[in-house]
Amino acid sequence: MVDGTGDTSPWQGFWERGGLWRALLAAAAYLALYLGAGRVIGVWFAHSVDPDDLFATPTGVFVALALPLLVGAVVLVLFVASLRWFPVLFGPQPAGRGWMWVAPAIALVPVLLRAAGVDYGSYAAGVVVTTLFAGLLVGFVEEVLCRGVVVTLLRRGGSTEWVVMVVSSLVFALLHSANALSGMAPATVALTVVYTFGFGVAMYLTLRVTGNLVWPILLHGAFDPMLFLATGGIDETTTLAPVSPLLALATPTNFLFIALGLVSLFLARAVNGRAKGHDTPRPAAA
């Protein structure tokens, strides 16, 4: 935000300095807002959701999944707009390297397998469409936050691209530890954090190799709803009894994300290689 004299406002100046703790602050503030909105919505519209099956009706999916994300999306858009960072977040990225294409491929294969293998007829009318919409919101919100805002703040703070990749993926993973508040078993929460760290790495590499935040948003936005529909749950990484052999083929790809996350810890030189000297473009004063 810029005042009438053309000077940077204190609000914009605070975030322009970037750094790790500002990145953590932004992520924590979003998580608190999202959980708070979900709690309020859950109280107001409790009658609209089947607590034993969030995907029983399109209304249940919208209220339990899409509505809190809509609140988060609006706040994120206002936050980014207040900093005039849309040109930064959706601008060119540090050049990727050819091997990084393995990341979007690992994510795209299970999307296609699940899209072909899900038993759409087992869901009530409208549930699939509403789930796809909610999934797109997940992709938008989580990518704008983690691969957009957090990545930009870390770069503004002078972090190397490897640090940016690892920390932004860790922030993304830790956001999912909030599942513990809904009663998820600690072992499942821990597995989800490890899995989502690897998925976060895949989305960061997708950002780098495609050169634009739009592509992680779209890929993430397709990945999550297909996973929801295949497992019948949220943040479920496996299917115990897949009804289709295609779903059975998709399940092992979950471990590829975990492997990618572990391997990424040793890729500092490969990730930093073409990012040397990169300076994230700053928005022009208006």
Contacts in CASP RR format, 6 or more apart in sequence:
PFRMAT RR
TARGET T0000
AUTHOR 0000-0000-0000
METHOD contacts of the structure
MODEL  1
MVDGTGDTSPWQGFWERGGLWRALLAAAAYLALYLGAGRVIGVWFAHSVD
PDDLFATPTGVFVALALPLLVGAVVLVLFVASLRWFPVLFGPQPAGRGWM
WVAPAIALVPVLLRAAGVDYGSYAAGVVVTTLFAGLLVGFVEEVLCRGVV
VTLLRRGGSTEWVVMVVSSLVFALLHSANALSGMAPATVALTVVYTFGFG
VAMYLTLRVTGNLVWPILLHGAFDPMLFLATGGIDETTTLAPVSPLLALA
TPTNFLFIALGLVSLFLARAVNGRAKGHDTPRPAAA
1 9 0 8 1.000
1 11 0 8 1.000
1 12 0 8 1.000
1 82 0 8 1.000
1 83 0 8 1.000
1 84 0 8 1.000
2 8 0 8 1.000
2 9 0 8 1.000
2 12 0 8 1.000
2 84 0 8 1.000
2 285 0 8 1.000
2 286 0 8 1.000
3 9 0 8 1.000
6 285 0 8 1.000
6 286 0 8 1.000
8 16 0 8 1.000
8 285 0 8 1.000
11 82 0 8 1.000
11 83 0 8 1.000
12 82 0 8 1.000
12 83 0 8 1.000
12 84 0 8 1.000
14 22 0 8 1.000
15 22 0 8 1.000
15 26 0 8 1.000
15 83 0 8 1.000
15 153 0 8 1.000
16 83 0 8 1.000
16 156 0 8 1.000
16 282 0 8 1.000
17 156 0 8 1.000
17 157 0 8 1.000
18 152 0 8 1.000
18 153 0 8 1.000
18 154 0 8 1.000
18 156 0 8 1.000
18 157 0 8 1.000
19 153 0 8 1.000
19 154 0 8 1.000
19 156 0 8 1.000
19 157 0 8 1.000
19 158 0 8 1.000
19 159 0 8 1.000
20 154 0 8 1.000
20 157 0 8 1.000
20 159 0 8 1.000
20 167 0 8 1.000
22 153 0 8 1.000
23 149 0 8 1.000
23 150 0 8 1.000
23 153 0 8 1.000
23 154 0 8 1.000
23 167 0 8 1.000
23 168 0 8 1.000
23 171 0 8 1.000
24 171 0 8 1.000
26 79 0 8 1.000
26 145 0 8 1.000
26 149 0 8 1.000
26 150 0 8 1.000
26 153 0 8 1.000
27 145 0 8 1.000
27 146 0 8 1.000
27 150 0 8 1.000
27 171 0 8 1.000
27 174 0 8 1.000
27 175 0 8 1.000
30 72 0 8 1.000
30 75 0 8 1.000
30 76 0 8 1.000
30 145 0 8 1.000
31 175 0 8 1.000
31 178 0 8 1.000
33 71 0 8 1.000
33 72 0 8 1.000
33 75 0 8 1.000
34 68 0 8 1.000
34 69 0 8 1.000
34 71 0 8 1.000
34 72 0 8 1.000
35 178 0 8 1.000
35 181 0 8 1.000
36 68 0 8 1.000
37 67 0 8 1.000
37 68 0 8 1.000
37 71 0 8 1.000
37 72 0 8 1.000
38 67 0 8 1.000
38 68 0 8 1.000
38 71 0 8 1.000
41 63 0 8 1.000
41 67 0 8 1.000
41 68 0 8 1.000
41 71 0 8 1.000
42 49 0 8 1.000
42 63 0 8 1.000
42 64 0 8 1.000
45 63 0 8 1.000
45 67 0 8 1.000
48 57 0 8 1.000
48 59 0 8 1.000
48 60 0 8 1.000
48 63 0 8 1.000
49 59 0 8 1.000
49 60 0 8 1.000
49 63 0 8 1.000
49 64 0 8 1.000
50 56 0 8 1.000
50 57 0 8 1.000
50 60 0 8 1.000
54 60 0 8 1.000
54 61 0 8 1.000
54 64 0 8 1.000
54 65 0 8 1.000
54 233 0 8 1.000
54 234 0 8 1.000
55 61 0 8 1.000
55 123 0 8 1.000
55 127 0 8 1.000
55 131 0 8 1.000
55 228 0 8 1.000
55 229 0 8 1.000
55 232 0 8 1.000
55 233 0 8 1.000
56 124 0 8 1.000
56 127 0 8 1.000
57 124 0 8 1.000
57 127 0 8 1.000
58 124 0 8 1.000
58 125 0 8 1.000
58 126 0 8 1.000
58 127 0 8 1.000
58 129 0 8 1.000
58 130 0 8 1.000
61 127 0 8 1.000
61 130 0 8 1.000
61 131 0 8 1.000
61 134 0 8 1.000
62 130 0 8 1.000
62 133 0 8 1.000
62 134 0 8 1.000
65 131 0 8 1.000
65 134 0 8 1.000
65 135 0 8 1.000
65 234 0 8 1.000
66 130 0 8 1.000
66 133 0 8 1.000
66 134 0 8 1.000
66 137 0 8 1.000
69 134 0 8 1.000
69 137 0 8 1.000
69 138 0 8 1.000
69 141 0 8 1.000
70 137 0 8 1.000
72 141 0 8 1.000
73 137 0 8 1.000
73 140 0 8 1.000
73 141 0 8 1.000
76 141 0 8 1.000
76 144 0 8 1.000
76 145 0 8 1.000
76 149 0 8 1.000
79 149 0 8 1.000
80 86 0 8 1.000
80 89 0 8 1.000
80 144 0 8 1.000
80 149 0 8 1.000
83 283 0 8 1.000
84 283 0 8 1.000
84 286 0 8 1.000
85 149 0 8 1.000
85 152 0 8 1.000
85 283 0 8 1.000
86 283 0 8 1.000
87 281 0 8 1.000
87 283 0 8 1.000
88 152 0 8 1.000
88 280 0 8 1.000
88 281 0 8 1.000
88 282 0 8 1.000
88 283 0 8 1.000
89 144 0 8 1.000
89 148 0 8 1.000
89 149 0 8 1.000
89 152 0 8 1.000
89 213 0 8 1.000
90 212 0 8 1.000
90 213 0 8 1.000
90 214 0 8 1.000
91 212 0 8 1.000
91 213 0 8 1.000
91 281 0 8 1.000
92 211 0 8 1.000
92 212 0 8 1.000
92 281 0 8 1.000
93 207 0 8 1.000
93 208 0 8 1.000
93 210 0 8 1.000
93 211 0 8 1.000
93 212 0 8 1.000
93 213 0 8 1.000
94 161 0 8 1.000
94 208 0 8 1.000
94 274 0 8 1.000
94 275 0 8 1.000
94 278 0 8 1.000
95 208 0 8 1.000
95 274 0 8 1.000
95 275 0 8 1.000
96 208 0 8 1.000
96 209 0 8 1.000
96 211 0 8 1.000
96 274 0 8 1.000
97 208 0 8 1.000
97 209 0 8 1.000
97 270 0 8 1.000
97 273 0 8 1.000
97 274 0 8 1.000
98 209 0 8 1.000
99 270 0 8 1.000
100 205 0 8 1.000
100 206 0 8 1.000
100 208 0 8 1.000
100 209 0 8 1.000
101 209 0 8 1.000
102 205 0 8 1.000
102 260 0 8 1.000
103 201 0 8 1.000
103 202 0 8 1.000
103 203 0 8 1.000
103 204 0 8 1.000
103 205 0 8 1.000
103 206 0 8 1.000
103 209 0 8 1.000
103 260 0 8 1.000
104 202 0 8 1.000
104 205 0 8 1.000
104 206 0 8 1.000
104 209 0 8 1.000
104 210 0 8 1.000
104 215 0 8 1.000
104 219 0 8 1.000
106 202 0 8 1.000
106 253 0 8 1.000
106 256 0 8 1.000
106 257 0 8 1.000
106 260 0 8 1.000
107 199 0 8 1.000
107 202 0 8 1.000
107 203 0 8 1.000
107 206 0 8 1.000
107 219 0 8 1.000
107 220 0 8 1.000
107 223 0 8 1.000
108 219 0 8 1.000
109 250 0 8 1.000
109 253 0 8 1.000
110 223 0 8 1.000
110 226 0 8 1.000
110 227 0 8 1.000
110 250 0 8 1.000
110 253 0 8 1.000
110 254 0 8 1.000
111 219 0 8 1.000
111 222 0 8 1.000
111 223 0 8 1.000
111 226 0 8 1.000
113 246 0 8 1.000
113 247 0 8 1.000
113 249 0 8 1.000
113 250 0 8 1.000
113 253 0 8 1.000
114 226 0 8 1.000
114 227 0 8 1.000
114 229 0 8 1.000
114 230 0 8 1.000
114 246 0 8 1.000
114 247 0 8 1.000
114 250 0 8 1.000
115 226 0 8 1.000
116 244 0 8 1.000
116 246 0 8 1.000
117 230 0 8 1.000
117 244 0 8 1.000
117 246 0 8 1.000
117 247 0 8 1.000
118 226 0 8 1.000
118 229 0 8 1.000
118 230 0 8 1.000
118 244 0 8 1.000
118 247 0 8 1.000
119 243 0 8 1.000
119 244 0 8 1.000
120 128 0 8 1.000
120 229 0 8 1.000
123 131 0 8 1.000
123 229 0 8 1.000
128 229 0 8 1.000
131 225 0 8 1.000
131 228 0 8 1.000
131 229 0 8 1.000
132 225 0 8 1.000
134 225 0 8 1.000
134 228 0 8 1.000
135 221 0 8 1.000
135 224 0 8 1.000
135 225 0 8 1.000
135 228 0 8 1.000
136 221 0 8 1.000
136 225 0 8 1.000
138 220 0 8 1.000
138 221 0 8 1.000
138 224 0 8 1.000
138 225 0 8 1.000
139 216 0 8 1.000
139 217 0 8 1.000
139 220 0 8 1.000
139 221 0 8 1.000
139 224 0 8 1.000
140 217 0 8 1.000
140 221 0 8 1.000
142 172 0 8 1.000
142 175 0 8 1.000
142 220 0 8 1.000
143 203 0 8 1.000
143 213 0 8 1.000
143 216 0 8 1.000
143 217 0 8 1.000
143 220 0 8 1.000
144 213 0 8 1.000
144 217 0 8 1.000
146 168 0 8 1.000
146 169 0 8 1.000
146 171 0 8 1.000
146 172 0 8 1.000
146 175 0 8 1.000
146 200 0 8 1.000
146 203 0 8 1.000
147 168 0 8 1.000
147 200 0 8 1.000
147 203 0 8 1.000
147 204 0 8 1.000
147 207 0 8 1.000
147 213 0 8 1.000
147 216 0 8 1.000
148 213 0 8 1.000
150 167 0 8 1.000
150 168 0 8 1.000
150 171 0 8 1.000
150 172 0 8 1.000
151 164 0 8 1.000
151 168 0 8 1.000
151 204 0 8 1.000
151 207 0 8 1.000
152 280 0 8 1.000
154 163 0 8 1.000
154 164 0 8 1.000
154 167 0 8 1.000
154 168 0 8 1.000
155 164 0 8 1.000
155 278 0 8 1.000
155 280 0 8 1.000
156 280 0 8 1.000
159 167 0 8 1.000
160 268 0 8 1.000
160 272 0 8 1.000
160 275 0 8 1.000
161 208 0 8 1.000
161 271 0 8 1.000
161 272 0 8 1.000
161 273 0 8 1.000
161 275 0 8 1.000
161 278 0 8 1.000
162 267 0 8 1.000
162 268 0 8 1.000
162 271 0 8 1.000
162 272 0 8 1.000
164 204 0 8 1.000
165 201 0 8 1.000
165 204 0 8 1.000
165 205 0 8 1.000
165 264 0 8 1.000
165 271 0 8 1.000
166 201 0 8 1.000
166 264 0 8 1.000
166 265 0 8 1.000
168 200 0 8 1.000
168 204 0 8 1.000
169 197 0 8 1.000
169 198 0 8 1.000
169 200 0 8 1.000
169 201 0 8 1.000
169 203 0 8 1.000
169 204 0 8 1.000
169 261 0 8 1.000
169 264 0 8 1.000
170 197 0 8 1.000
172 196 0 8 1.000
172 197 0 8 1.000
172 199 0 8 1.000
172 200 0 8 1.000
172 203 0 8 1.000
173 193 0 8 1.000
173 194 0 8 1.000
173 196 0 8 1.000
173 197 0 8 1.000
173 198 0 8 1.000
173 200 0 8 1.000
174 193 0 8 1.000
176 189 0 8 1.000
176 192 0 8 1.000
176 193 0 8 1.000
176 196 0 8 1.000
176 235 0 8 1.000
177 189 0 8 1.000
177 192 0 8 1.000
177 193 0 8 1.000
179 188 0 8 1.000
179 189 0 8 1.000
179 192 0 8 1.000
179 235 0 8 1.000
180 186 0 8 1.000
180 189 0 8 1.000
184 192 0 8 1.000
184 235 0 8 1.000
191 237 0 8 1.000
192 235 0 8 1.000
192 237 0 8 1.000
194 258 0 8 1.000
195 237 0 8 1.000
195 254 0 8 1.000
195 257 0 8 1.000
195 258 0 8 1.000
196 235 0 8 1.000
197 261 0 8 1.000
198 257 0 8 1.000
198 258 0 8 1.000
198 260 0 8 1.000
198 261 0 8 1.000
198 264 0 8 1.000
199 223 0 8 1.000
199 257 0 8 1.000
201 257 0 8 1.000
201 260 0 8 1.000
201 261 0 8 1.000
201 264 0 8 1.000
202 257 0 8 1.000
202 260 0 8 1.000
203 216 0 8 1.000
203 219 0 8 1.000
203 220 0 8 1.000
204 216 0 8 1.000
206 215 0 8 1.000
206 216 0 8 1.000
206 219 0 8 1.000
207 213 0 8 1.000
207 215 0 8 1.000
207 216 0 8 1.000
208 271 0 8 1.000
210 216 0 8 1.000
227 236 0 8 1.000
228 234 0 8 1.000
230 239 0 8 1.000
230 242 0 8 1.000
230 247 0 8 1.000
230 250 0 8 1.000
231 238 0 8 1.000
231 239 0 8 1.000
237 254 0 8 1.000
238 251 0 8 1.000
238 254 0 8 1.000
239 247 0 8 1.000
239 248 0 8 1.000
239 251 0 8 1.000
242 248 0 8 1.000
242 251 0 8 1.000
264 271 0 8 1.000
END
